[in-house]
Amino acid sequence: MSTSETAIADAKPSHHLSGHTAKRLYNFSIPLSTAVALLVIWQLGVRIFNVPTYIAPAPSDVADVFYSEFPLLMRNFWPTFMESVAGFFIGNLAAILIAVAFVHSRLVERAFFPIAVFINTIPILAIAPILVLIFGPGMTAKIVIAALICFFPTLVNMVRGLQSVSPEAFELARILSASKSEVFWKIRLPSSLPFLFSALKIASTTCVIGAIVGEWIGANVGLGALIIESTFNFRAPLLYATVFISSGLSVLLFVSVTIAEKLIIRW
Amino acid sequence: MNGVDGSLTQKQEGRIIAASISEASVNFGAFTALQDISLEIEAGDFYTILGPSGCGKSTMLRLVSDLVPPASGSVEILGKSTEAARLAREFAFVFQDPTLLPWRNALKNVELPLEIGRKRNIKLSTGDRTPRELLELVGLKGREDALPHELSGGMRQRVAIARALVCQPKLLLMDEPFGALDEMTRDHLNLQLLDIWKETGTTILFVTHSIPEAIFLGQKVLMLKANPGRIKDVINIDLPMPREIALREDPAFNSYCSQLRKLLEDC
């Protein structure tokens, strides 16, 4: 996308270029001003109707806590970050490897796909306590939950991606007398990358959910633990700030995956 | 043709048989796609294959190229089995869809056959022309770095032709390669293909559903009939070489057209 965009920009005279930039700025300013307007309404609503802070804090209260409790927020951010990222890598790697096995052996697929579907049908909230019992209150259980939540969408997408090779491409490979491993490395794997990245984008946000759910069940650090703690202590501004940080973590991971996709997939 | 080794089948007058099909049949389950096909194709010939849809035109190419096995009868290419010919890269295939790998640029796509089979000693008889020169031959000098999605349909098919030529095949199999292109591009590529044929001295089997294209390109038109697919006739096209677009206006050309149209209606 970026190459074609620059090509178009290069072809046009400079005043068009600035028009292009202005249009992007305009497109960006609409959602931004909507968000600002909503924050203002929220702030005014809370102040006018005198809503107690422990029920619904004003944006300014949340901003205050962001500033005053920043070290606390960060102390709880890093464990969740580590769990999410570790879960992301483990879950997706497992999914990719199993997808490769599925594509190369019908028997393996028949044997294990129903089990994968079954595991996926168990609500993550139901399986989380079991995993915390097995792995204890440390990071491991959270990583496993985050990995589990990433696993299924990536498995399904990766299998589809590896199978997305056209019959003619297989005929071409056959005419070139390509071996199974050559077909895999030169044709199947690159073909699957767009599918893989769609799945990784989903996983980049769900792994954070997995880690936080794990922390709810039993943890003394992490954003999930902080959410529970601030709720029970009626520290609503801190709760809101934690929720914002959690969503920021998801955005961070999502953007990283998107940048990696842009760099790797140029077709 | 020059540089032919002594192992090739030679006829009494010194003619070389590029492909020889004897009493070959192809079945797909209970369906007989081709029945009792016997044909000898001389090296350097340009055959076009014409026939009603479903008569096995594509199957014929797939039979010659070791993609589908004969149920009975045999096929030999330059005196070898089709498998041996495949491993020796004696033939190349051009599909209707260019079947380029979208993540490889034009040059890398042309180089693909040279990267496959290295470890298994598959003969990579790189021709006199480098991949770069082949791209120049098909008129794509300067577009070596373009990705397939940046090229037009006609350009993509030209990359596919360059890729087919990279191992200097003695037999070029083309399955409606210009079927999806517009008339102008098609005319242009027809002329270019005739040039390439002359310059490389390769043997061409070219499937088409266009009567004028079959006459314009072919020295011989192989007419197939359907249910089951059999050879109906082989028509020699006695028109001067090199051929030019103006030939289409020639009365002789038009009489071939009506002759073939009649034959096709009888199928």
HADDOCK unambig.tbl for C-alpha pairs under 7 A between the chains (distance, minus, plus):
assign (segid A and resid 168 and name CA) (segid B and resid 99 and name CA) 6.55 0.50 0.50
assign (segid A and resid 169 and name CA) (segid B and resid 99 and name CA) 5.91 0.50 0.50
assign (segid A and resid 175 and name CA) (segid B and resid 86 and name CA) 6.35 0.50 0.50
assign (segid A and resid 176 and name CA) (segid B and resid 113 and name CA) 6.31 0.50 0.50
assign (segid A and resid 176 and name CA) (segid B and resid 116 and name CA) 6.91 0.50 0.50
assign (segid A and resid 177 and name CA) (segid B and resid 86 and name CA) 7.00 0.50 0.50
assign (segid A and resid 177 and name CA) (segid B and resid 87 and name CA) 6.38 0.50 0.50
assign (segid A and resid 177 and name CA) (segid B and resid 117 and name CA) 6.77 0.50 0.50
assign (segid A and resid 178 and name CA) (segid B and resid 116 and name CA) 5.91 0.50 0.50
assign (segid A and resid 178 and name CA) (segid B and resid 117 and name CA) 6.01 0.50 0.50
assign (segid A and resid 182 and name CA) (segid B and resid 116 and name CA) 6.94 0.50 0.50
assign (segid A and resid 267 and name CA) (segid B and resid 102 and name CA) 6.02 0.50 0.50
assign (segid A and resid 267 and name CA) (segid B and resid 103 and name CA) 5.50 0.50 0.50
assign (segid A and resid 267 and name CA) (segid B and resid 149 and name CA) 6.89 0.50 0.50
